[in-house]
Amino acid sequence: MDTTPEPQIRISPMTMDTVEAVALLESRCISPPWSLDALVEELSNPIAVYYTATLDGRLVGYIGMHHIVDEGCINNVAVEPDCRRNGVATLLLGALTSYAKAHGLRTLTLEVRASNDPAIALYSGFGFARVGLRRGYYALPTEDALLMTLEM
């Protein structure tokens, strides 16, 4: 009988200690990626809320949003390719929705590539609804974005 404990994904706020790993993850997952400098700036941005996911000490995902009055605008979600479909994004999105509820936000909004079916399914499972289309929103490659909103 194997008594080895299952690895636990840990969700915590992004810090100066994790921002470089976040920038590396961003460069592997998002096109075009945010720069390290832009991510460092977010650490001192009073409206920015960022969480990271670690597994056995390795950064495997992150999520970020801007909290503006009673709305949240999710601007970044990334998970290491070898860790996808293991609940990382679900835990990260859960952390943001918990933050939103605790801080009285009325809505969370995000854009997602129109071809990103797994992400669209994840967001839909959380209750996000498609509310619009932004033509040519993404670059490298050029693609439309679905605008999705969650009413809290």
Secondary structure, DSSP 8 states (H G I E B T S, - for coil): --------EEEEE--TTTHHHHHHHHHHHSSS---HHHHHHHHT-TTEEEEEEEETTEEEEEEEEEEETTEEEEEEEEE-GGGTTTTHHHHHHHHHHHHHHHTT--EEEEEEETT-HHHHHHHHHTT-EEEEEEEEEETTTTEEEEEEEEE-
